[in-house]
Amino acid sequence: MAAMTLTIDVVIPHVEMSGRYRNRPVVITGPATIDKTVLAVRRIYEDGVLDEERVEVEFFVPEGERRLYEISRMKRAMWVGDTGVLRTTAQIKNNRKTLAAWLASDERELRFFDH
């Protein structure tokens, strides 16, 4: 299967407009959604119950971007070893069309590349 690009949830520094007329850019660290090509997608089970709203994804972070994710205090446990792969979540509602075939199947995990 070909690689898949999803809208995923991350915590990174990003620019938001503030001020009375929304004309002053301010850099904040907080939740954001970005589009990334993912390496793996898997269903989330909590206490044996399937999470119907989110899936877990893994994506590669290029060397030049890693500092952004480290500054943002992404949990160290979210990094997969020293491979530059980061594990986070993606909302199903934002990726329903892309994930439709996989969600219809009973597969728990979908891998695109070995890492």
GUVEX-591063 format. One record per residue: residue in one letter; x negated, y, z of N, C-alpha, C, O in turn. Coordinates in steps of 0.2 Angstrom, whole numbers, plus 2048, in hexadecimal, padded with zeros to 3 digits. Each point is the difference from the previous one (the first is absolute). Example, Ala and Ser with C-alpha at 12.3 -4.5 7.8 and 13.67 -1.06 7.14 Angstrom:
! residues 2
+------+-----+-----+-----+------+------+------+-----+-----+-----+-----+-----+-----+
! rest ! nc1 ! nc2 ! nc3 ! cac1 ! cac2 ! cac3 ! cc1 ! cc2 ! cc3 ! oc1 ! oc2 ! oc3 !
+------+-----+-----+-----+------+------+------+-----+-----+-----+-----+-----+-----+
!    a ! 7BE ! 7E4 ! 827 !  804 !  806 !  800 ! 7FC ! 806 ! 800 ! 7FB ! 7FF ! 803 !
!    s ! 807 ! 806 ! 7F9 !  7FC !  806 !  801 ! 804 ! 805 ! 803 ! 7FD ! 806 ! 801 !
+------+-----+-----+-----+------+------+------+-----+-----+-----+-----+-----+-----+
! end
This chain:
! residues 115
+------+-----+-----+-----+------+------+------+-----+-----+-----+-----+-----+-----+
! rest ! nc1 ! nc2 ! nc3 ! cac1 ! cac2 ! cac3 ! cc1 ! cc2 ! cc3 ! oc1 ! oc2 ! oc3 !
+------+-----+-----+-----+------+------+------+-----+-----+-----+-----+-----+-----+
!    m ! 7FC ! 7FA ! 800 !  804 !  806 !  800 ! 7FC ! 806 ! 800 ! 7FA ! 800 ! 803 !
!    a ! 808 ! 805 ! 7FA !  7FC !  807 !  7FF ! 800 ! 803 ! 807 ! 805 ! 7FF ! 804 !
!    a ! 7F6 ! 806 ! 7FD !  800 !  804 !  806 ! 806 ! 804 ! 800 ! 804 ! 801 ! 7FB !
!    m ! 7FE ! 801 ! 80B !  806 !  804 !  802 ! 7FE ! 806 ! 803 ! 7FC ! 800 ! 805 !
!    t ! 807 ! 806 ! 7F9 !  800 !  806 !  803 ! 806 ! 802 ! 804 ! 805 ! 7FF ! 7FE !
!    l ! 7FA ! 802 ! 809 !  805 !  801 !  805 ! 7FF ! 807 ! 803 ! 7FB ! 803 ! 801 !
!    t ! 80B ! 800 ! 802 !  800 !  805 !  804 ! 7FF ! 7FE ! 807 ! 804 ! 7FC ! 803 !
!    i ! 7F6 ! 805 ! 800 !  7FF !  7FE !  807 ! 800 ! 805 ! 805 ! 7FF ! 806 ! 7FF !
!    d ! 801 ! 7F8 ! 807 !  800 !  805 !  806 ! 7F9 ! 800 ! 803 ! 7FD ! 7FA ! 802 !
!    v ! 800 ! 80C ! 7FF !  7F9 !  800 !  803 ! 800 ! 807 ! 804 ! 805 ! 804 ! 800 !
!    v ! 7F6 ! 7FC ! 804 !  7FF !  806 !  805 ! 7FA ! 803 ! 7FD ! 7FA ! 7FD ! 802 !
!    i ! 806 ! 809 ! 7FB !  7FA !  803 !  7FD ! 801 ! 808 ! 801 ! 806 ! 802 ! 801 !
!    p ! 7F5 ! 801 ! 7FF !  800 !  808 !  7FF ! 803 ! 802 ! 7FA ! 7FE ! 7FD ! 7FA !
!    h ! 807 ! 807 ! 806 !  803 !  802 !  7FA ! 803 ! 807 ! 801 ! 800 ! 803 ! 805 !
!    v ! 801 ! 801 ! 7F5 !  802 !  807 !  801 ! 808 ! 801 ! 800 ! 803 ! 7FD ! 7FC !
!    e ! 7FF ! 807 ! 808 !  807 !  801 !  801 ! 801 ! 808 ! 800 ! 7FB ! 803 ! 802 !
!    m ! 80A ! 7FF ! 7FB !  801 !  808 !  7FF ! 804 ! 802 ! 807 ! 805 ! 7FD ! 801 !
!    s ! 7F8 ! 808 ! 802 !  804 !  802 !  806 ! 801 ! 808 ! 7FF ! 7FE ! 803 ! 7FB !
!    g ! 804 ! 800 ! 80B !  801 !  807 !  800 ! 807 ! 802 ! 7FE ! 804 ! 7FC ! 7FE !
!    r ! 7FE ! 80A ! 803 !  807 !  802 !  7FF ! 802 ! 7FF ! 7F9 ! 806 ! 7FE ! 7FE !
!    y ! 7F6 ! 803 ! 7FD !  802 !  7FF !  7F9 ! 7FD ! 7FA ! 7FD ! 7FF ! 7FF ! 7F9 !
!    r ! 7FE ! 7FC ! 80B !  7FD !  7FA !  7FE ! 7FA ! 802 ! 7FB ! 800 ! 7FD ! 7FA !
!    n ! 7FC ! 808 ! 807 !  7FB !  802 !  7FC ! 7F9 ! 7FF ! 803 ! 7FB ! 803 ! 7FD !
!    r ! 804 ! 7FA ! 809 !  7FA !  7FF !  803 ! 7FE ! 7F9 ! 800 ! 804 ! 7FC ! 804 !
!    p ! 7F7 ! 802 ! 7F9 !  7FE !  7F8 !  800 ! 7FD ! 7FF ! 807 ! 7FB ! 803 ! 802 !
!    v ! 807 ! 7F7 ! 801 !  7FD !  7FE !  806 ! 7FE ! 7F9 ! 7FF ! 804 ! 7FC ! 7FE !
!    v ! 7F6 ! 802 ! 804 !  7FE !  7F9 !  800 ! 802 ! 7FC ! 806 ! 7FE ! 803 ! 806 !
!    i ! 806 ! 7F8 ! 7FA !  802 !  7FD !  806 ! 7FE ! 7F8 ! 7FF ! 800 ! 7FE ! 7FA !
!    t ! 800 ! 7FF ! 80B !  7FF !  7F8 !  800 ! 806 ! 7FD ! 802 ! 802 ! 801 ! 806 !
!    g ! 801 ! 7FC ! 7F6 !  807 !  7FC !  802 ! 802 ! 7FB ! 7FB ! 7FC ! 7FF ! 7FB !
!    p ! 80A ! 7FF ! 805 !  802 !  7FB !  7FC ! 801 ! 803 ! 7F9 ! 803 ! 806 ! 7FF !
!    a ! 7FC ! 7F6 ! 7FC !  801 !  802 !  7F9 ! 801 ! 7FA ! 7FC ! 7FE ! 7FA ! 802 !
!    t ! 805 ! 807 ! 7F8 !  800 !  7FA !  7FB ! 7FC ! 802 ! 7FA ! 800 ! 805 ! 7FD !
!    i ! 7FD ! 7F6 ! 801 !  7FB !  800 !  7FA ! 802 ! 7FA ! 7FB ! 802 ! 7FB ! 802 !
!    d ! 7FC ! 806 ! 7F8 !  800 !  7FA !  7FB ! 7FA ! 7FD ! 7FF ! 7FB ! 804 ! 7FF !
!    k ! 804 ! 7F6 ! 802 !  7FA !  7FC !  800 ! 801 ! 7F9 ! 7FD ! 805 ! 7FD ! 800 !
!    t ! 7F6 ! 801 ! 7FC !  800 !  7F9 !  7FE ! 7FE ! 7FB ! 805 ! 7FB ! 801 ! 804 !
!    v ! 80A ! 7FA ! 7FE !  7FF !  7FC !  806 ! 7FC ! 7FA ! 7FE ! 801 ! 7FD ! 7FA !
!    l ! 7FC ! 800 ! 80A !  7FD !  7F9 !  800 ! 804 ! 7FA ! 802 ! 800 ! 7FB ! 7FD !
!    a ! 804 ! 807 ! 808 !  805 !  7FB !  803 ! 806 ! 803 ! 803 ! 800 ! 805 ! 802 !
!    v ! 805 ! 7F7 ! 7FE !  807 !  802 !  803 ! 802 ! 7FA ! 804 ! 800 ! 7FA ! 7FD !
!    r ! 802 ! 807 ! 809 !  803 !  7FB !  804 ! 806 ! 802 ! 804 ! 800 ! 806 ! 802 !
!    r ! 804 ! 7F6 ! 7FF !  806 !  801 !  804 ! 7FE ! 801 ! 807 ! 7FC ! 7FC ! 803 !
!    i ! 808 ! 808 ! 801 !  7FE !  801 !  807 ! 806 ! 7FC ! 804 ! 806 ! 801 ! 7FF !
!    y ! 7F7 ! 7FB ! 806 !  805 !  7FD !  804 ! 7FE ! 802 ! 807 ! 7FA ! 7FF ! 802 !
!    e ! 80B ! 803 ! 802 !  7FF !  802 !  807 ! 804 ! 7FC ! 804 ! 806 ! 800 ! 800 !
!    d ! 7F7 ! 7FC ! 805 !  804 !  7FB !  804 ! 804 ! 7FC ! 7FC ! 806 ! 7FE ! 802 !
!    g ! 7F7 ! 7FF ! 7F8 !  804 !  7FC !  7FC ! 805 ! 803 ! 7FC ! 804 ! 7FC ! 7FC !
!    v ! 7FD ! 80A ! 804 !  806 !  803 !  7FC ! 7FC ! 804 ! 7FB ! 7FC ! 804 ! 801 !
!    l ! 807 ! 7FC ! 7F9 !  7FD !  803 !  7FA ! 802 ! 808 ! 800 ! 806 ! 801 ! 801 !
!    d ! 7F5 ! 803 ! 7FE !  801 !  807 !  800 ! 803 ! 802 ! 7F9 ! 7FC ! 7FF ! 7FB !
!    e ! 80A ! 803 ! 804 !  803 !  801 !  7FA ! 7FE ! 807 ! 7FD ! 802 ! 801 ! 7FA !
!    e ! 7FB ! 803 ! 80A !  7FF !  807 !  7FD ! 7F8 ! 801 ! 7FE ! 7FF ! 805 ! 7FC !
!    r ! 7FD ! 7F7 ! 806 !  7F9 !  801 !  7FF ! 7FC ! 7FA ! 7FE ! 802 ! 7FA ! 801 !
!    v ! 7F9 ! 806 ! 7FB !  7FB !  7FB !  7FE ! 7F9 ! 802 ! 802 ! 7FF ! 806 ! 800 !
!    e ! 7FD ! 7F5 ! 801 !  7F9 !  802 !  802 ! 7FC ! 800 ! 7F9 ! 801 ! 7FB ! 7FC !
!    v ! 7FB ! 80A ! 803 !  7FC !  800 !  7FA ! 7F8 ! 801 ! 802 ! 7FE ! 802 ! 805 !
!    e ! 7FE ! 7FC ! 7F6 !  7F9 !  801 !  801 ! 7FE ! 803 ! 7F9 ! 802 ! 7FE ! 7FB !
!    f ! 7F9 ! 808 ! 806 !  7FE !  803 !  7FA ! 7F9 ! 802 ! 802 ! 7FD ! 801 ! 805 !
!    f ! 7FF ! 800 ! 7F5 !  7F9 !  801 !  800 ! 7FF ! 808 ! 801 ! 803 ! 804 ! 7FC !
!    v ! 7F9 ! 7FE ! 808 !  7FE !  807 !  801 ! 7F9 ! 801 ! 7FD ! 7FB ! 7FE ! 803 !
!    p ! 805 ! 806 ! 7F8 !  7F9 !  802 !  7FD ! 7FB ! 803 ! 806 ! 803 ! 804 ! 804 !
!    e ! 7F7 ! 7FB ! 7FB !  7FB !  803 !  805 ! 801 ! 807 ! 801 ! 800 ! 802 ! 806 !
!    g ! 801 ! 802 ! 7F5 !  801 !  808 !  801 ! 806 ! 802 ! 804 ! 801 ! 805 ! 803 !
!    e ! 804 ! 7F6 ! 7FD !  807 !  802 !  804 ! 800 ! 7FD ! 807 ! 804 ! 802 ! 804 !
!    r ! 7F7 ! 7FA ! 7FE !  801 !  7FC !  806 ! 7FF ! 805 ! 806 ! 804 ! 7FF ! 805 !
!    r ! 7F9 ! 806 ! 7FA !  7FF !  805 !  806 ! 807 ! 803 ! 802 ! 802 ! 801 ! 805 !
!    l ! 802 ! 800 ! 7F6 !  807 !  803 !  801 ! 804 ! 7FB ! 805 ! 803 ! 803 ! 804 !
!    y ! 7FD ! 7F7 ! 7FA !  803 !  7FB !  804 ! 7FD ! 7FF ! 807 ! 804 ! 7FF ! 805 !
!    e ! 7F6 ! 802 ! 7FC !  7FC !  7FF !  806 ! 802 ! 807 ! 804 ! 800 ! 7FF ! 807 !
!    i ! 800 ! 806 ! 7F6 !  801 !  807 !  804 ! 807 ! 7FF ! 803 ! 802 ! 803 ! 805 !
!    s ! 803 ! 7FA ! 7F7 !  807 !  800 !  802 ! 801 ! 7FC ! 806 ! 806 ! 7FF ! 802 !
!    r ! 7F5 ! 7FD ! 800 !  801 !  7FC !  806 ! 805 ! 7FA ! 7FE ! 804 ! 7FD ! 804 !
!    m ! 7FB ! 800 ! 7F6 !  804 !  7FA !  7FE ! 7FC ! 7FB ! 805 ! 7FA ! 800 ! 801 !
!    k ! 80A ! 7FC ! 801 !  7FE !  7FB !  805 ! 7FB ! 7FB ! 7FD ! 800 ! 7FE ! 7FA !
!    r ! 7FB ! 801 ! 80A !  7FA !  7FC !  7FD ! 802 ! 7F9 ! 7FE ! 7FE ! 7FD ! 7FB !
!    a ! 807 ! 801 ! 808 !  803 !  7F9 !  7FF ! 803 ! 800 ! 7F9 ! 801 ! 7FA ! 7FD !
!    m ! 801 ! 80C ! 800 !  803 !  800 !  7FA ! 7FB ! 7FF ! 7FA ! 802 ! 7FE ! 7FA !
!    w ! 7F8 ! 803 ! 807 !  7FB !  7FE !  7FB ! 7FE ! 7F9 ! 800 ! 800 ! 7FD ! 805 !
!    v ! 800 ! 800 ! 7F5 !  7FE !  7F9 !  7FF ! 7F9 ! 7FF ! 7FF ! 7FD ! 801 ! 7FB !
!    g ! 7FF ! 7FE ! 80B !  7F9 !  7FF !  800 ! 7FD ! 806 ! 7FE ! 802 ! 806 ! 801 !
!    d ! 7F8 ! 7F9 ! 7FB !  7FC !  806 !  7FE ! 801 ! 800 ! 7F8 ! 7FB ! 802 ! 7FC !
!    t ! 80A ! 7FC ! 801 !  801 !  7FF !  7F9 ! 803 ! 806 ! 7FD ! 801 ! 801 ! 7FA !
!    g ! 801 ! 804 ! 80A !  804 !  806 !  7FE ! 807 ! 7FF ! 7FE ! 803 ! 805 ! 7FD !
!    v ! 800 ! 7F6 ! 806 !  807 !  7FF !  7FF ! 804 ! 802 ! 806 ! 7FE ! 7FE ! 805 !
!    l ! 807 ! 805 ! 7FA !  804 !  803 !  806 ! 807 ! 7FD ! 7FF ! 803 ! 7FF ! 7FB !
!    r ! 7FF ! 7FF ! 80B !  807 !  7FD !  801 ! 805 ! 805 ! 803 ! 7FE ! 803 ! 805 !
!    t ! 808 ! 7FE ! 7F7 !  805 !  804 !  803 ! 806 ! 7FE ! 7FE ! 801 ! 7FA ! 7FE !
!    t ! 805 ! 80A ! 802 !  806 !  7FE !  7FE ! 803 ! 804 ! 7FA ! 7FD ! 805 ! 7FE !
!    a ! 808 ! 7F8 ! 7FF !  804 !  804 !  7FB ! 807 ! 7FF ! 801 ! 802 ! 7FA ! 802 !
!    q ! 802 ! 80B ! 7FD !  807 !  800 !  800 ! 803 ! 7FC ! 7FA ! 7FF ! 802 ! 7FB !
!    i ! 805 ! 7F9 ! 807 !  804 !  7FD !  7FA ! 804 ! 804 ! 7FC ! 800 ! 800 ! 7FA !
!    k ! 804 ! 805 ! 809 !  804 !  804 !  7FD ! 7FC ! 805 ! 7FB ! 803 ! 802 ! 7FB !
!    n ! 7F7 ! 7FF ! 806 !  7FC !  804 !  7FB ! 7FD ! 7FC ! 7FA ! 7FE ! 803 ! 7FB !
!    n ! 802 ! 7F7 ! 806 !  7FD !  7FB !  7FB ! 805 ! 7FB ! 7FE ! 7FD ! 7FA ! 7FD !
!    r ! 809 ! 807 ! 803 !  805 !  7FA !  7FF ! 7FF ! 7FD ! 7F9 ! 800 ! 7FA ! 7FF !
!    k ! 800 ! 80A ! 7FC !  7FF !  7FE !  7F9 ! 7FA ! 7FC ! 7FF ! 800 ! 7FB ! 7FD !
!    t ! 7FA ! 808 ! 806 !  7FA !  7FC !  7FF ! 800 ! 7FA ! 803 ! 7FD ! 7FB ! 7FE !
!    l ! 806 ! 804 ! 808 !  7FF !  7FA !  804 ! 806 ! 7FB ! 7FF ! 801 ! 7FB ! 803 !
!    a ! 804 ! 807 ! 7F9 !  806 !  7FC !  7FF ! 7FF ! 7F9 ! 7FF ! 803 ! 7FC ! 803 !
!    a ! 7F9 ! 802 ! 7F8 !  7FF !  7F9 !  7FE ! 7FD ! 7FC ! 806 ! 802 ! 7FB ! 802 !
!    w ! 7F9 ! 808 ! 802 !  7FD !  7FD !  805 ! 805 ! 7FF ! 806 ! 800 ! 7FB ! 804 !
!    l ! 804 ! 80B ! 7FD !  805 !  7FF !  806 ! 805 ! 7FB ! 7FF ! 802 ! 7FD ! 804 !
!    a ! 800 ! 802 ! 7F5 !  805 !  7FB !  7FF ! 7FD ! 7F9 ! 801 ! 804 ! 7FB ! 801 !
!    s ! 7F5 ! 804 ! 7FF !  7FD !  7F9 !  801 ! 800 ! 7FF ! 807 ! 801 ! 805 ! 804 !
!    d ! 7FD ! 7F5 ! 7FE !  7FF !  7FF !  807 ! 7F8 ! 800 ! 802 ! 7FF ! 7FE ! 806 !
!    e ! 7FD ! 805 ! 7F6 !  7F9 !  800 !  802 ! 7FF ! 805 ! 805 ! 803 ! 805 ! 801 !
!    r ! 7F8 ! 7F9 ! 804 !  7FF !  805 !  805 ! 7FA ! 805 ! 7FE ! 800 ! 805 ! 803 !
!    e ! 7FC ! 7F9 ! 7F9 !  7FA !  804 !  7FE ! 7FF ! 800 ! 7F8 ! 801 ! 7FB ! 7FD !
!    l ! 7FD ! 80B ! 801 !  7FE !  800 !  7F9 ! 7F9 ! 804 ! 7FF ! 7FF ! 805 ! 803 !
!    r ! 7FC ! 7F7 ! 7FA !  7FA !  802 !  800 ! 7FE ! 802 ! 7F9 ! 802 ! 7FC ! 7FB !
!    f ! 7FA ! 809 ! 803 !  7FF !  802 !  7FA ! 7F8 ! 7FF ! 7FE ! 7FE ! 7FE ! 7FB !
!    f ! 7FE ! 803 ! 80A !  7F9 !  7FF !  7FF ! 7FD ! 7FD ! 807 ! 803 ! 801 ! 805 !
!    d ! 7F8 ! 7FB ! 7FA !  7FD !  7FD !  806 ! 7FB ! 805 ! 803 ! 7FC ! 803 ! 7FC !
!    h ! 804 ! 7FE ! 80A !  7FC !  805 !  803 ! 7FD ! 7FD ! 807 ! 7FC ! 803 ! 803 !
+------+-----+-----+-----+------+------+------+-----+-----+-----+-----+-----+-----+
! end
